[in-house]
Structure formats: structure tokens, C-alpha cells
């Protein structure tokens, strides 16, 4: 068959057109996400330690994988020498769900409101 009719599969043939077979479709994956915490100042190290004891397991249970944590090996341009934590998640949605989870909320309660000043960013991978 030629012309536009050739684009319509023959439903009576019993075969699935090649372009509709599962092997022809790319698996859809969501980009990973990175949770970046930068601690600008720490006023209560005990509260931060209590937070860390709860936050680590909470974020790991929510699918987070700790990639880096500590002070920078080097800072450049306007970089600051401040404690930084980098956690990988399977998606932005997973990172946001981890932040909103009851276990992480418990960690935040242990941290309190005045123990530190920090910046948390969730960035989608390219």
C-alpha cells in the first residue's frame, strides 16, 4: 500500500507495528536531584549534632544518598569556607518528599530555630 494508507497499521494482521513495540520505546527516566545544604554559621553545635543523628537516617530512608559532607577542600571566586552537605535523590519529587517526611520534621525539631543559619537548595540534575 502506498500513500497515507501505508501509515495506518493493518489491525487484522495480528502484528504490532515496529515503532509501537516496547523495544522501540526509550525508557522514561526522571533526572536525579541534589540536595545542597550550606551552613553559614553554627551557634549551637549540640543541636546540630542532634539534628544530624536524626536527619541522616531520615534522608537515607527516603532514598537519599550522601555524596559529600564537610568543609570545602578549596573555595574559588566568591565561595565561602562553610560546611556543605550534598545528597543525591532519584528525583526532585523524592527530595521534596524527604524534606516533608515526618522523620525529617523530627530532625528539624531537634535542630530548633536558632542553632544555625543555613541555605538548602534542591537542584535538578541535567
Buried (B, 14 or more C-beta within 10 A) or exposed (E): EEEEEEEEEEEEEEEEEEEEEEEEEEEEEEEBBBBBBBBEEBEBEEBBEBBBEBBBEBBBEBBBEEEEEEEBEEEEEEEEEBBBBBBBBBBBEBBBBBBEBEBBEBBBEBBBEEBBEBEEEBBEEE
